[in-house]
Amino acid sequence: MKGDAEKVLGTHVAAVKVAIKPTDFPGLMPKILVKAGQLVKAGEPLFFDKSNPEILFTSPVSGEALAINRGERRKVLEIVVNADGKNDCVEFVKADPLKLSREEIKEQLKASGMWPFLKQRPYGTVARPDSSPLHIFISGFDSAPLAPDYEFILEGQTSAFQTGINALSKLTDGKIQIGIRPDQANGFFSGIKNIVINQFSGPHPAGNVGIQIHHVCPINKGDLIWTINPQEVLYIGRLFETGKVDFSKIIALTGSEVTAPKYIKVVHGICLSEILKKATRQEVKERYISGNVLTGKRTETDDYLGFYDQQITVIPEGDYFEFLGWAMPRLNKFSISRSYFSWLTPKKVYKADTNLNGEERAYVVTGQYEKVLPMDILPVFLLKAIIANDIDKMEQLGIYEVIEEDLALCEYVCTSKIEVQRILRDGISVMIKELGN
């Protein structure tokens, strides 16, 4: 896709407003701990999960709790904090993680708000503090469209990353497994201790941690694997090195409608308007996405960066009808098949938009999903089992191994225009309700 970020770090964008959104966490039932107008410090709890009260979600900055925005049936959408620029922090323990016990590290992560960055497989939900994983997996590269380069982002932060790895290593009796591309063999991760490196090659979704887990340690019923993003390991490392939370991170501003795609340093949960101000072309109606084009969420400029998102993507809105539709030669549009003549001149950079080029149709077996899913499962039959609400079949067909990002390409190539990711999350929700997480 057109709009890859140039490996240049732009000016640091200071946060005016930030927000933590309970909607970023499937199945979470938030209990609010602050009131509008209350002053908070960075690292101070804003809410917790009613199902797991020890899991706290803390403020990324110091300032005033500006608003608690709600939706239908008073559902909490976001807790907004107006940053004061002082960065007053709650004081935590400053220590070498290797000299702390597992419980001491868990308590530090829970109290500081770092725990929600640990996600568990199956289901892709926040890890349960009372559990212990077989292994912890980290993908050292992101193969999604226009995704950021972690080698560039992590450069010069070896100490904090190693400290974070040391802390994570105390949380499991297994290994810290990091997946890299072959060209990263002598890169950033080669100097990190207490890890096991696995190499993966090929196009997306090779960078998905779920794909890497499937090929290294397939998940069976009763197994538990934790995952975390490389930048979130830095959060943990800084916490133990300084005794303070530092939620600053580098994200990629990407997409064909961005004037100068680049990397920028921001604060976790920043308002997108502070990033997108004068940054896009404004030549056509634009779609703003927190995340990548396959799994990211549609947002507006006054929305906030998603909790787990490492990039912002801006592409044209596809709100138009195309003359003659599929009968056009379409020389400049990508297709997974040879329906368009664009396959005659491959390896072009495409300016993609959000047009679906059709509507939902009968769900048929085409073999398309298997071409883009390098896993030993039957995705079509899994989705049909979910639609039929057949829990036994869902188990047998591999629902423990996948979350939305793993089947995102299946949705993209689907001739029937099926909302694959939504159906999969519905199935996961049923499994959690019936069998627990």
N, C-alpha and C positions, 0 to 999 in steps of 0.2 A: 504494500500500500504506500501511497505517496504521503509524505509528512513525517518521516523518521527523524528523531531528535539528533541534532548534531552534538558530538561529544564536547560540548562547551558548557561550563557551569555559569548560568546567568546570575543576575543580581539577586541577592537574598530578598525574598518577599516577606516583610514583617506582617504578622497577623494582627488584624484589628478585631475580627470576630472568629471564633472557632466553635465547633459543635461536635458532640458525641451523639450518634444516632442509634437508639436501641433496635431500630429496624434492620441494622446491619448484621444482627445476630439471630439466625433462625431459631424460633422457639423460646426466645428470651421473654421473661415477664419482669419488667423493670419496677423497682421500688425507689422513688425519688428521695434523695437525701438533702437536697438544697431547695431554697425558695428564691424566686425572682428578687433581685436586689441584694442578695447575700454575697459577701466577699469570699473568694476562695483562693487557695494557693495551688500552684502546679503540684500534682500528685494527691490532691485532696479528693475524696470520693464524691461523685455526683449522683450515682445510683448503684444498686446492686441487683442481682438476679434473685427473684423470689424463690426459685427452685433450688438455687445454690447460693445462699446469703453470703458465703465467704468470698465469692467472686465479685470484686469491686471494679467499677469503671470510674477512672479518675480524670480530673481536668488536665489538659495538656499545657495550660498556661495559668498564670495568676491574673486575677481581675474580678469582675462582677458577673455573677450569674444573671444574664440579661433576660432570658425567657425560657419557659418550658413549653414548647409548641406541641399541640395535640391535634389529632385527626378525628376520624369518625369514632364514635363511642369512647371518646376521650383517650384514644390510643396515643401513647407518648411517641412523638416523631423525632424530637431532638431536644437536647439541652444545650442552649447557646451561652457561651461565656464571652464577655467583652474584655479583651486583653488590655492590661494596663501598662505593658512593656517593661515591668519591673522584674518579672520572672521570679517572684518569691516562691520558694519551694518548701514542701514538707521534708524534713530531715529523715533519712533512712540510714540503715547500717552500711558503713563503708568497710568492705572486707574482701579478702581473697575467697572466692566461692569454693576453692578446693579445700579450704580449712573449715568450711561450714558443713553442717549435716543436711540431709535431704529436707527435713522438716523446716529447718531455718531458712533454706533457700525458698521453699514453697511459701512460707509466711511473708518473706520479703516481696516475692513476686505478686502475691495476692494483695498485700497492703498497698503497694505502689501502683496497681492497675496494670501491671505487665502480664498478668495471667491470661487475660482474654486473647492475647496474641498466639497462645498455644491452642491449636485446633486438633481435634481427634478424628481419626478414621476408624470405624465407619462413621458416616453421616456428615462430616465437615462442620460439627458444632464445637463450641468452646470446650476444651478438655476438662474433665472432672478432676478436681484436686485430690480426691480420695482414691484415684486410680494410678496405675503404673504401666507405662507403655512397653511393648517389646523393643521398639527402637524409636528414635526421633529422626524424621526425614526433613531435609532442607534441599530445595532445588536451587542450585547455584547459577541457573540461567533461566530466562523467561523467553519462550519461543513464540508467544502470542504476537499478533500484528502490532508493529510499532512499539514493542515492549522495551523497557529500559535495559541497559547493559549493566549488570551488577558488578562486573569487573571495574568499570569506570566509577560507579557509585561508591564502592567500598575502598577504593584506592586511598592509602594513607591512614586507614582506620583498623589496622591489624590488631593493635593492642585491645581495643574495645571489643572487637569481634571474638578474639581468643578468650577474653574474660567471659563473654556471653556463652561461648561454647563450653567453657569449664563449668559454668553454672548449670547448663542444660545436661551435661554429662552426669551430674549428681542426681538427676530426676529419673533415670532409667538404669536398669541392670543390663540393657543391651548397648547398642552403638549409636553414635550420631552419624547418620548416613547423609552424605552430600553428593548430589548429582551434578556433574559438569559435562560440558562439551569436550571433545578431544583437543580442540585448540586452547582450552583452558588448563591443560595439563601442567604447564609451568607458570600459571597465573597466580592470582591472589590466594586461592584456597590451597595451593601446594605447600605453603609455609605454615598452615594451621595444624595444631596438634589435637589429639584426642578425637579424631574423626576417621571415618572410612569413606574413601572417594570412589564413586562409581561413574563410569563414563557412558553417555548416551549420545547418539547421533541421529540425524534425520530432521524432518520438518515438524512443525507443530502438530500434535501436542507433546513432543518429546520433552519439553521443559516443564510440563505439568507434574507436580509432585505425586499425584495419584498414578500416573503412568509409570513413574520411576518405582513407586512402591510395588506395583503389580509385577514388575520384572525382577525385583530384588527380594521382596518378602510379601508374597500375595496374602491378602487378608481373608481368613476363614472366620466362621462364626465363633465369637468369643475372643478373637484377637483384638488388640488395641494398638494403634500406631498414632503418634503425635507428629504434627507438622508445624513449621514456623518459617516465615520469610527471612532472608538474610538481613534486611534492614532492621527487622524487629529483634534480631540477635544483638545488633548494635545497641538498641534501647536497653536491653538487659545488661550488657557489658558496661555501659556508662553508669547505670544504676549502682552496680557493685564497686566501680572504680571511684565514683565521686560521692556516693550516698545521696544523690539527687536524681530526679527524673529529668531527662532531656528528650523531648518528643520531636526534635527537629529531624527532618529527613529530606532526601533528594528525590524528586519525582521528575518524570519526563512529560513535557508539554508537547503533544504530538497531533498529527492529523493534517490533511490537505488544506484546511481552512486556517491554520495557524501561520501567521506571517513569518515567524522565525522559530521553528521547532527546536527546542533546546532543553537542557536540564536546569531545574531551579531548586533552591533550598527553601523549604517551607516548614511550617509547624503542622503537626498532625491535626487533621480535622479543620483545616483552614477554609474560609469562605472562598468559593471559586471566583467571585467577582474581583477579588484582590489579585488573582493570577491572570484572569482573562481580560482585564482592562486594557484596551488598545492592542491586544495580542492577536486578534483574528482579523480576517480580511473584510468581513461584513459585506461580501459581494452577493451572497445568496443566503437563504434561510439556513441557519446552522443547527446541528444537533450536538449538544454538549454531553459528553459521556465521562463519568467518573470511573476510570478503569479502561480496559481495552474494548474493542468493538464487538468481541464475541461474548464476553461475560460481564462487561461493565453496566452500570445503571444510568439510565437517561436522567439528566439533571437540568436545572436552569442555572443561570449565572449567580443567582442569590442563594444557591444551595451550597452544600459543604462536601469536602473531600471524604470519600468513603473510608471506613476504619481500616480496611485491608488493602486499599488501592495504592498503586505505585505510579500511576500515570493518569493524565487527563487527555482525552482525545476529542477533537473537533472535526466533524465531517459535514458535508452537505445533507440537508434534510431531503428525503426522497418522496416528497409530497407532490408527485406529478404522474400523469398517464403518458405512456410511451406509444407513439403512433405505430400501429401494426404489431406492437408487443413482441412476442417471441419470434415472429416472422422476419424481423429486421436482422441484418447480418451481424450487427453488434461487434464491430472490429475492436472496440476499446473497452469491452466489458469482460470480466473474468467469469469463467464457468468451469466447474469441476469436470464436466463432460465436454464433448466436442460439438455441442449444440450451436456454439457461436464460432465465427471464423477467427476469433482472436487466438485460437490455439495454433494457428499457422505461424504466428510471431510471438512465441512465449517469452517469458522473463521480462515483461514490461512492468513498469510501475503504474498501478491503477489508482485512479481517483474514485474511490467507492463512495456511494451514498446509502441511505437507509431504505430505499425502495425495495419492497418484497418481490416485485415482478410477478404478482399473482396472489391468490388467496388459498386458504386451507382447502385441501382436497382429500379424496379417499386415501386412507393409510394402507399402502401396499408394500410388499417386500421387494426391494430393488437391488440390494447389495451395496448401496451407496455408503451406509454407515460404516460397514466393515472396512472400507477403503481408507477411512480417515481415523479409525480407532484401533491403535495397536495394542489391543487387549484381548485376552482369550475369553471373551464373553459374547453373548448374542444380544446386541442392544435393542433390536426391534422387538424381540420376544420379551425382553425385560420390560420395555415400556408398555407392551400390551398386558403383561401381568399386573403392572401398576394400575393401568386403566380398569382392569377387571377386579382390582383389589384382592389379588390372590397372594397372600403373604408367603405361603410355602414356595410358590414359583418365584417370587421376587428374591427370596433367599437363594434358591438353587441357581438363579440366572445372574447372580453377581451384584446385587444392590449394595452389599457391604463394601465393594471396591470403588464405587464411583460417586462423585458429586457433580454438580452442574458443569463446572469447568471442563471435566473430562469428556462430556458429551456435547460440548458447545459446537464443535465442528460438525457433528451429526446434524444439529439443528440448522447450521448454515447451508449444508449441501442437500437438505431434505427437499425432495421434489414435492412432497405433500404439504410443505409449510407447517409442519407440526411443531408446537411449542415444547420441544424436548426437555429443556431445562426446567420449565415450570412443572411438567408432569413428573420428572424425576424428584424434584423437591417435595411434591405432594406425596409420592411414594415413600420418601425418607421420613416425612412427618407421620405417616401411618405406621411405619416400623417403630419409630420412637414411642408413639402412643401405645402400641400394642405390646412391644417387647422391652421398652425402656432404652435409655442410652448409656 
